[in-house]
Each structure stands twice: as structure tokens, then as C-alpha cells.
Amino acid sequence: MSSDKKDVQPLGEVFGFPIANESDRAKRYRDNKLCPYNNIVSNCTKNSIEFPLGVCSVHHKGKPVIVCPIRFREDWTIISDAANFIFDGKASWTHVGEVRLKDKHGKSAGNIDYVLVAYDDKGRVVDFGFA
């Protein structure tokens, strides 16, 4: 059975670098299983701490698609974009990550990835949002 579709390598980035990148830096990240995207720890933890997958993005229909939520942390753009969307551009704000939610019985109800908090000049919370 023949196929008209050319087999395409689906992996986009592995341990933070395109798979064709053979630079010393890319090799160091792969060899040490490091994450360049502001993971909580220096190493990639996707799927496993001991044996991480390391896949940050894949190709889908000719375009890269992020498959690791940590990948969104590059340069903290996701946080600043969300803050600019949620708050007045002049607001002072900060964020807290991985806020755990509990149901009324004290059991886990999941996590909020980021809570953004705007505060006034006295440090009082004046607004908040989720990202």
C-alpha cells in the first residue's frame, strides 16, 4: 500500500531545542535532561522525574504545537500577556503558581496554573485573575 503523504518527523523541540540543533548547548540540555523554560527545577519533569520525555513541541499539519505546559513559561510571556489582558496596564501585579484547589470535603479539586494578583501602593489586593 503506497501513501502520497511524505513521512514527517513529528518532534519539534526536545529538551528545549529543535531536533536538528546539534550545538554544544543543545547537546548539554539533552545529555543532562534540562529544561530551559523556567521549570520549578532545572531538569525536565515531563511525564517522569527519572525518565522525562523531554518533548516540548511537535509538528502538526506543518506547524509547531506546544505539548508541554512548562514550554509556555519561556521569558514569562504567558504571565505578562495575561496580566496585561486582565489588569489595567498601569497595575502593579505579581503571580503565584500551582495553586491547589480543594472541594468542600478537603479533597483535591485540581490546580490553577497561575493566579495573578494586582495590588495597590500599600500592598493591598485590588484585583485578581487566573491564567
N, C-alpha and C positions, 0 to 999 in steps of 0.2 A: 504494500500500500504506500503510495507516494503522497507527499504533502507539499502544497505550494508555499507553506509558511516556512521561513528560514528559522532554524533553531537559534534562539537568542539567549544569551546568558542573563538570567533573571536578577542576579545580585547587583545592587548598585554600590552601596558602601558597606565595608566590613571593618569593624573597629575604627570607624570614622573616616575611612579613605576609600575612594573608588578602587575597585579590584585591580585595575591596570596600574595603579600608582605603586611603583617599586622604590620610592625614595627611602632613604635611611629612616626618616621619621615614621613613615607608614609601616615599615618593617618592624620598628621598635614597638609601635602600638599593637600590631598583630602578635608579635612574639610575646609581649607582656600582657596581652588581653586588656589593654587600656581603653578608656572611654574619654574622648576629647570634648564631650558635650555636657559638662557640669553634672555628672552623676554624683550621687551622695558620697561615693568612694571613688578612688582613681580608676578602678577596674570596671569593665563592663559586667553587668549583672543580669543581662537579658536571658531569661529562662533558667539560669543556674549561676550560682556564685563560683562553683568549682569548674564547670564546663560551659561558659557562656557562649551563646550563638554568635554574638558579635555583629549581627546583621542590622544595619541602621536603616537601609532603604533597599527597595527592589525596583526593577523596571516593570511597568505595566502599561501596555499599549504605547510603548515608546517614550514614556515619561517616568521620572523617578518618583516613587511614592514612599514616604516615611512609614516605617513599620515599628519603630521603637519610640516610645513616648519620651525617652531621655533626649532623643535627637532634636526635639523641639526646644531644648534649653540652650542651643547654640547662641552665644552672645546675649542670652536672656531676652531675646527679641519677643518671644511669646508673652513674657510678663509685661514688658514696656508697652507693647501693642495693646494688650488687654487693658492696662491701666489708662492708656490714652483713650480707649474706647469707652471705658466705664466712668472715668472721672474727668472733671474739668482739667484742661491742660496745665493749669497752674497749681493743681493739688499736690501736696506732699503725700507720698504714699510709700508703703512697703508691702512685702508679701510673706506669707507663711506657707510652706509646702507640706503636702501629705497630711491633711487634717482628717483624722479618723472620725467617722460618724457612728453613733450607736443608736439603736432603736430604743423604744420605751422600756424594754426588758434588759437593757445594757449589753445586748449582743451587737456584733459588728453589722453595720448597715452600709459599709463601703468607705471609700475615701474621696475627699475633694482634693484634686491635684494641687490647686493653689487658691488661697484666699487672699485677695488684695484689700488693703485697708488704707483709706485716706484719713489723714489726721490734721488737726489744726496746729497753730503755733504753740499751744500748750500741751500737745501730745494727746489730745482727746480724739477719739474716733468720731469722724463726722460722716463717713460713708464706707461701704464695703461692697465687694463683688467677688465672683468666682471665675476661675479660669481652668 
